[in-house]
């Protein structure tokens, strides 16, 4: 009887381990500036005459990444709508099995919903950082407000900041799509991740682009390849505590934020905040970019 019980317990343990191995969660953070064909504000917000069409393209690029990931073995997908108002993806056109993060504010910004249960993360429609002289719509977090964002003295793009948030949970970035500049910039920071170039930047508001159907095919195959070699990727980690330096385009934000005892004003346009980890840094970044008096009733 004891032998039978031990055999059953062992079989249950092996079955549970196998089930865990078969389970693969993938996180997708979707921006819009790097979507196929996007070159200006006319595609990026509700006031633009092409916005509604390009919401479709953004949604289909995300769907292509989902399809590629599932084809390579992903079993669960969480998608973050990470552009503008966070309400761009056409929810009725996403697969019924995915979960979607929408709108703002969120403690983990463009990575809200990620945790240590994910095997990898994919960036769709991303763009280069604010200090990069190249790239379509290059900026970091806020094109209107921020001139530089640094983590431990290194200037960061949104991809870099988001990779560090994922790295806090030991989740690697496995793929990025967008223009040629963001793919080059992100792979230089993160290493041999998969990249899907859907357009080639020729200016801040101009690019040579492939067609939407071609972008979906490229993203689908790139996501499949990335998930297929998921064990080869390493999380991007920053050393704790994390020193965050933010440079504003105007001086008043740095002046007012320096009234907080946790903030140091390092020059007329810049502040420094030291967080115990990337979670604190993410929350602080969301605060300085989201808080305004109009939030009050």
N, C-alpha and C positions, 0 to 999 in steps of 0.2 A: 504493500500500500504506500509506504514511504517513497519507494522508487517511482511509482506511478505519479505521485504528487510532485516530486522533483522534476520528472519529465514534463509534466504539464506546465509547471512554473517556468521551466527553461524555454519551452515552446512559446509561451506567452511573451517572455522577455525578447526572444528572437523576433517574433512577429511585431512587437512594439518598436524595436530598433529598425526593422525593415520599413515599417510605416513612416517613421521619422525621416529615414533616408530618402524615401520617395517623395516626401513633402518638400516643395521648394517654393518659397515666397520671393517674389520680385517686386521691387518698388520702382515706379516710374514718376519722375518729376518733369512736367511739361511746361515749357515756356513757349513764346510765340515768335520772338524776333528771329529765331533761327529756322522757322518753318519755311518750306519750299516757297519761293516767289516773294516772300515778304521783303520789302525794301524801305517802307516809310510808315508814318503814322496812319496813312489811309487804310492800311490793313490791320492795324493793331488795337483799335478801340471803337466803341459804338458810334462815334461821330464820323468815322472814316467810311467813305463810299464803298470800299471793298471788304469791310470787316466781316459781314455776315458770310460771305463766300469763304474767307480765309479761316473762319471758325470751323468750317467743314474740313478744310485741308489739315488744320491742326488736329482735329478729332481723328481723321483718317491716318495721320502719321502715328498717333498714339495707338490706334487699333492695329496698325501694322507691327508696331513694337510688341504689342500684346500677343499677336498671332505668332510672331517669330519666337518669343519667349516660351509660349506654350508648346510649340512644335519641338523645342529643345528640352522640354521636361518640366517647365514651370507649372505649378499647380494652383497658386494663388497670386493675384495681382492687386496691388493698391496703387491708384493713380492720384497724383496731386496736380490740380489745376493751379499753376504757379505764375500765371501772367496777369498783369493789370488788376482787374477787380476780382480775379480768381473765379470767374463765372463765364469762361469762354468755351469750354468743351461742351459739346452737345450731348447731354447725359443720356438721351434716348437712343443715341447711336453707339454707345459703348456696350460691350458684352454684359449680359445680366449677372455674370459671376464676379465682376470686379467691384471693388469699393473705391469711392471717389471722395477726395478731400477738396472742398470748395470754400471760397471767400476768405476774408481776413477780419481781424488779426489772428495769428496763430503762433504759439510759442516757438515752434521749430521752422517757421517761415515756409520756404519752398520745400521743406522736407518733413512737414507735419505728417504724423502717422507712421514714421519709420521707427523701428526698434530692433533689438538684437535677433529677432526671429527671421529676419530677411537674409537671403543668401547673396543678394546683390541689388544694385540700383542702376537705373538707366536714366540718362538725361536726354530729353527730346526737345528740339526747337531752341536750343541754347545759343547764347551770343558771347562775344569776348568781353573782357573787363574794361573798366573805365579808364585805366592808364594805358591801354593798348591803343596805339595810333591807327590801327586797322580794325576792320570788322564792321558788318552791318549793325547799326544801332548799338555800338559798343557802350556799355555802362555797367555799373555795379549797384544793384538794388534800386537806386533812384537816379535816373538820368538828370532830373531837375535839381537835386539837392547835393549829391555826393561826388566828390572829386577823387577820393581814394579810400579804400578800406584795407587795413593791414592786420594780419594775424601773426603775432610774434615777429614783427618787423618785415614780413613778406607781404607785398601787395597781392590782393586776391580778387579774382573774378567771382561771380555767383557760383560757378561750378566749383571753384576752390573752397569757398565757404561751405557749400552744401556737401562737398566731399568730406570736409572735416567734421560736419555734424553726423554724417553717416559713419565716419570712422570712430566717433565716440561710442557707437553701438557695434563696432567691429564689422561693419558692412562695407564691402568694397564697391566702388563705382566700376561698372563693367563696359559701359558704352556711352557715347555722346553723339548727337546729331546736330547739324546746323551748318553754318558756312565754313569755308576752309580755315578761316582764322581761329574760330573757337575750337575746332578739332585739333589744330596745331597747338594752341595755347593749353588746352586741357590735357592732351597727351604728354606735353612737356612737363606738366606738373604731376600727373598721376601715373605716368608710365604707359605700358603697352596695353591700354584699353582699346576697345573697338571704336572706330569712328566712321560716321556716315556723312559725307559731304554732299549736301543737296544744292549748294550754290557757292559761287566764288565771289568774294567781296571785291568791289572796285572803288568803293567809297562808303561813307557813313549811311548814305541813302541810295546806294546803287549796287547791283550785283548781276552776274550772269548766272542763270538758274536752270536746273533741269525741270521737267514737267511733273505735276503732282503724282500721276500714276507711277512714274519712274522713281519718285522719292519713296512711295509706299513700298515698292518692291525692294529698293535698296535698304530701307530701314528694317523691313521684315527679315531679310537675309542677314543683316548685320546683328540684329538682336538674337536671332537663332544661333549665329556663330558665337556671340558673347556668352550666352547662357550655356552653350555646349562646352565651353572651356572655363566654366565659372570657378573651378578650383584653382585656376592659375592666377587669380587676381588677389591683391592685398589691399586691406583698408588703408586709407590715408589718415594719418593721425598727427595732431599737433600736440606739443608738450604742454602739460598743465603746470601751473595756472596759465591761462591764455591771455596774452596782452593784445587788446584790441585798440587800434588807432583809426580814427575816422576823421577825414578831412572834408569839410563842407565847402560848397561853392560860395556861401555867404558867411559873414562873421557872427550874426546874431544867434544862430543855434548853438555854436560853441560857447558863446558868452553865457546864455541862459542855462545850458546843461552843466556848466562849471559850478553853478550854485549847489549842485548835488555833491555831497561829501565823497561819493564813490567815483566822481569824475574829476580828472585833471585836465586843465586847458593847457595844451602844449604849445600852441601859437594862436594867432588871431582867428584862424579858421579850423583849428584841429583840437580834438579831445582824445583822452586815453581812458579806457576802462579795463580793469583786470578782473576776469572772471575765473572762478575755480575750474571751469571746464567749458566745453563748447555749448552746453545747454544754457548756462548763464549768459554767455556771449550772444547766443541766438536770441534769447529773450530781450536782452538790452538793445540789440539791433532792431528788433521788431518794435520795441517801445519808441526809440528815437525816430523811427520812420512812420509810425502809425498814430502816435498820440497827437490830438489837436483838441481845441476847446469845443469844437462842434460835436465831439463824442458825448458831451454832457446833454441831459434831457432839457 
